[in-house]
Amino acid sequence: MLYTSCILKAAIAAIITLPSHDIASLSKWGPYSKEYFGISHIQDLSSATQVEFCLVPGIYRRNVMVPCALFESGVHPWEASADMTRFTYRYELEWKDRVYVDATYNVIDDDSVLLEARCVNNTSEVQNINLQLAVRKAGGTEGQWTPELKQGEGWFTVRYPEVDAAYGVAWDYPLSEVRQWRCAKLEQLMPIKVHDHVYKDLKGDGKGHYTANFLRPIVLKPQSDTTLRMVIFKGEKPELSFRPSEASGEIPLGIQLLQATLLTNVVYPIDAFGEPIRHFCPGKNWNSLYTWDCGFIGWAMSEIDPGRGYEIIRQYTTVPEEEAPFVHHGTPLATQILAIGDVWERGGCNMDELQEIYPRLKRFYDYMTGPRFRKPSGLLETWNIFYNSGGWDDYPPQWTLRPQKELRSRTTPMVSTSYYIRCAKILRLIASHLEAGAKGRQKKSFTADIKQFEADIAAMSKGILDNAWDSETGYFGYVEHDTDGTPGSIYRTDKGVNFNMGLDGVTPLVAGIVDNAQKEALIGHVFSQGELWSDCGITAVDQTAPYYRIDGYWNGTVWMPHQMILWKTMLDIGRPDLAKRIADTALENWERECEDSYNCYEHFMIETGRGGGWGNFSGLSSPILNWYFAYNQPGTVSTGFGTLVTSAKWSEDKSSVEFTLRFDRELVGKDVAVIACLAGGPVTKMVKATRKPLTLKIQ
């Protein structure tokens, strides 16, 4: 079973200390609120409480802009440093960039943060701005309590029940006062109290409490700007210290926005085995665990902060003493395994950490390829733990099967089996490397593991190749099984058309198990305009299929995650030209949309080329960062899944690199592609895979 009994769990907890699933590299200060864009402080990680601060600007005596993170509130994560000591939100008070405020939070130390509010007027009229910095306690006991408030000229402090410290705000602006807001949702009370110019105690539903300073009016002459500074602190005594940190370097706006969104989409508390943890989520609208999304998040994070990328990958894996074989929510694809090669190459884990993560990843793999999900045919069927096989919510055959529970239980998609074949090959490659590296260290043998992977690969591959190929459409299909588990026909529409003309139907290409004719047919579908290829990139459903539609969530749109996996696959099969086509198309569309909307969307709609879905999304859109770094960030080496970069020595100026490659045994004798981004730009090298590690120099 996936979960052990509470009694067994308690017994285990009594005799061992389980590893934490928190992201330990994060500081006590961070953008951890589940509801607002701002900064929070966690005094005690085990308490599940935090003290939150958020800036609320507005046009004086006209409106306010509450930075709600749960709908498009006009506030955009704008910039963030890799170490998360500096991050900025842009408030578009008058679209677009006519009147705006950039709020930058600079973490000074464990007890203080400098907030810089740069107020900009790009109009020909005088503007009156107001600023309010609101503070509240989140978590713990909610209700009609009032914090202990102390205040003086240019400062206030508050003390909350269940929080063992005072918190305060200090500022240097003469026209100010302190007000209290008695409500659960600031965005519900503040806008309707804009014209309450007298009272300092504003009453709403009484289900929460905010304390805020009120700086007003801040007069901005035409075509001018001014910066106001405040200090957020923990303790009793306010100290003004205006020492801003350095801004980040120049990068394209779309990359800047996605990096900021990725880094600020972190929430607390999330429960993991009874432990409140900090967690990088796909978007604050989904402040919960997401297994396959967070594999991509860790993958992209390894480009920004390799150590934290490894932490995110590790967060979703477990040790045998824990109640579950992995941290599961959502689509049960082990993207953590797909990501680990790049995380390793970027420096996210050393040899000791690779030895630590390998058995945890194998535990994930073993469970998902075990008897609970593998049919006698060798094909995997995971519907009984989640409705979604590949993350594609309305993918036509998956959607049609969903209400047909009996038929669905007998019908297998391709993505589950194909991706776990690829996972087996990745783990086999890592096991071979660990076995070679363990000589003289721990002398651990991985022979049994390697034999297991080989048997699994053979069984699952046979299941696909014997049962799923549809020569009529040139796609692999869902496979129906009899009640005794015997594979039968391909799942088709009422009119007899293969229901799998889409991304699922090409996933055996990712597994690396197809013959040359099948490979060419699948590549043809992926890169043919009007089939899977569009001006936005690779769509989920073939545009010639009778069940293709333009108004779906995945059906009729382009997403990044499976494109990332196909990009790596193109390097595996020696087609770097096609890999670059995927990356260039995605980067160009992303930059165009971000320049226009300042949003980081989930997907692109084929009919219009515009972004759609949640506007502050970083989960499945994060491969954009991987592609940017692969071709634009000197010091980056990129390979397919079957090539492991085991060492890389860069020249000081990044003009050359020497690295060692280890190849999956099934690639030996075949041409594979390697991309090295040097100081002068990306260089693509074709190499023939060898049985022994290969040392290569690129300059």
Secondary structure as UniProt FT lines:
FT   HELIX           6..15
FT   TURN            24..25
FT   STRAND          29..30
FT   STRAND          39..41
FT   HELIX           45..47
FT   STRAND          50..59
FT   TURN            60..62
FT   STRAND          75..80
FT   TURN            82..83
FT   STRAND          86..94
FT   TURN            95..98
FT   STRAND          99..109
FT   TURN            110..111
FT   STRAND          112..121
FT   STRAND          127..138
FT   STRAND          148..152
FT   TURN            153..154
FT   STRAND          155..159
FT   TURN            161..162
FT   STRAND          166..171
FT   STRAND          176..182
FT   HELIX           186..189
FT   HELIX           191..193
FT   TURN            194..195
FT   STRAND          201..203
FT   STRAND          210..220
FT   TURN            222..223
FT   STRAND          224..234
FT   HELIX           253..264
FT   STRAND          266..272
FT   TURN            273..274
FT   STRAND          275..280
FT   HELIX           284..286
FT   HELIX           291..304
FT   HELIX           306..315
FT   TURN            320..321
FT   HELIX           335..345
FT   TURN            346..347
FT   HELIX           351..368
FT   TURN            371..373
FT   TURN            376..377
FT   TURN            383..385
FT   TURN            393..394
FT   HELIX           396..401
FT   TURN            402..403
FT   HELIX           405..409
FT   STRAND          411..412
FT   HELIX           415..438
FT   TURN            439..442
FT   HELIX           447..467
FT   STRAND          469..470
FT   TURN            471..474
FT   STRAND          475..476
FT   STRAND          479..481
FT   TURN            483..484
FT   STRAND          487..490
FT   TURN            494..495
FT   TURN            499..500
FT   HELIX           503..506
FT   HELIX           507..511
FT   HELIX           516..527
FT   TURN            530..532
FT   STRAND          533..534
FT   TURN            535..536
FT   STRAND          537..539
FT   TURN            543..544
FT   TURN            546..547
FT   TURN            555..556
FT   STRAND          557..558
FT   HELIX           561..572
FT   TURN            573..574
FT   HELIX           576..597
FT   STRAND          603..605
FT   TURN            606..608
FT   STRAND          611..612
FT   TURN            620..622
FT   HELIX           623..632
FT   TURN            634..635
FT   STRAND          636..638
FT   TURN            641..642
FT   STRAND          643..650
FT   TURN            652..653
FT   STRAND          657..663
FT   HELIX           665..667
FT   TURN            668..669
FT   STRAND          671..678
FT   TURN            679..680
FT   STRAND          681..688
FT   STRAND          694..698
//
